[in-house]
Amino acid sequence: MSGGPAQIFAMARKMLVWDEGYQGNNDSSFSNNDGSDSDKYGDDVDDNMMPLPRWHPIAGISDENPSFRKKPPAMNSMGYAGSIRRNSRKRNSPSMWNYALRTYRRMDATTAIKYNGKSKALSKSSKTLKIPKKAIHHESALVACSKLGLWQDALDIYTSVESSKKSTITNHMVLALIKACVRGSKQKGKSDLTLAQRREPLDRLRDILMELESKHYIKLDATHINPLAAAYQSLSLTEESAFLIKNMLENHTDMQDEDKSRLYLSNLNAKDLSSYSLLVKGHVQKGDWIQAVEALDDMTSSAGLYPNSRNLNSWNEISNGKRKKFSNQKGQFNKRRDSYFQDTF
């Protein structure tokens, strides 16, 4: 048997708990139309008997499947969590991301039956229960939405978790929601969208982040604000971008050489190198060189942060107005190469 001794002992342990209280038959769909079991087992049917559970070597599969000859066993909460998480983490697989969302939505329609210790066909106190959703289900579904750019679905999942009393908002959910809204504002395939339609997910996300600390006690930092500020800048909304960075993040504290081994708690909610770079880039994009120089001076003198080559290149491209895509540059290079060869011949 594949799986080694661990799987063999797991099967043996599962079989040891089977006692005489079980009927010894896995298929409990033997009742006729009137719900009686007398045709197959006679009149001597004990109400305390339970159908024999089916053992499955893979975790996440329900043990009880009375109609196992007709349909596969249902998954429990752990099985759904593994399926959604596994498919949402696939690389470059939009079909698997959509399948993860469909699996997440299927949990609302999937029900489990709870019995009160009696035979399934004879029990009158059975209750239909929904498979509970936990934080891992919501996080994996939000990751799939963030990769697909489905910001409306991500907001629906987020609001449902907020209104639920069984789940709480986590930092991973917030980061996935940020990615979904930022990617939804771009939507490269839809070029006919207006500016108001493109900034709608960003405005909804901004309202959520402003109330995040008061509602869910999650401290905002640069990882939450920088993607939203960069998305506003991509839509040429430099004032909104600068407002977010200045008002929702604190100034970075410069650490001296002898204090670099210690951790400044104020820097946990402070601007980082990317935040200051976005400030300078926004002022350069507007053509306000005075504010750009002041932001750069604040970055180097007060915060003790210095730009790298990537920051300098982005500022230079914005100042020169060079926003050419790589495809256009490659096409121009091919044209120059072909003309060079034609001139040589």
Number of C-alpha atoms within 10 A of each C-alpha: 6 6 8 8 10 9 14 14 11 13 14 11 11 14 14 8 8 13 10 9 13 16 18 14 12 18 17 18 15 16 15 12 7 6 11 16 19 13 10 11 12 9 10 8 15 14 14 14 17 21 19 21 19 18 15 15 11 9 12 17 20 20 16 19 22 20 14 15 11 8 9 11 17 18 19 19 18 18 15 23 24 16 18 27 21 14 22 27 16 13 10 9 14 15 12 18 27 19 17 28 21 13 18 21 12 13 18 12 9 14 16 15 11 12 16 12 13 17 19 20 17 18 13 11 11 15 12 11 11 14 18 13 18 15 17 18 23 24 26 27 29 32 26 27 29 25 22 19 21 20 27 16 17 25 21 12 18 20 12 13 19 15 10 11 8 11 15 14 20 14 14 16 22 20 17 22 28 28 23 28 29 25 22 23 23 17 14 10 7 8 8 8 13 9 12 9 11 19 20 14 20 23 16 14 20 17 10 16 21 13 12 16 12 10 12 13 11 15 13 18 17 22 15 17 20 21 20 25 27 22 21 24 20 14 13 15 17 22 15 14 24 22 13 18 22 15 9 18 21 17 19 22 16 17 15 9 7 7 10 10 9 8 10 13 9 11 18 16 17 20 25 21 18 16 25 27 23 23 26 24 26 27 21 21 20 16 13 12 14 11 16 20 14 12 18 20 16 16 25 15 11 13 19 15 18 14 14 10 8 10 17 12 11 15 20 14 14 16 15 10 10 10 9 9 8 9 9 10 11 11 11 12 12 12 11 12 11 11 11 11 9 9 7 6 5
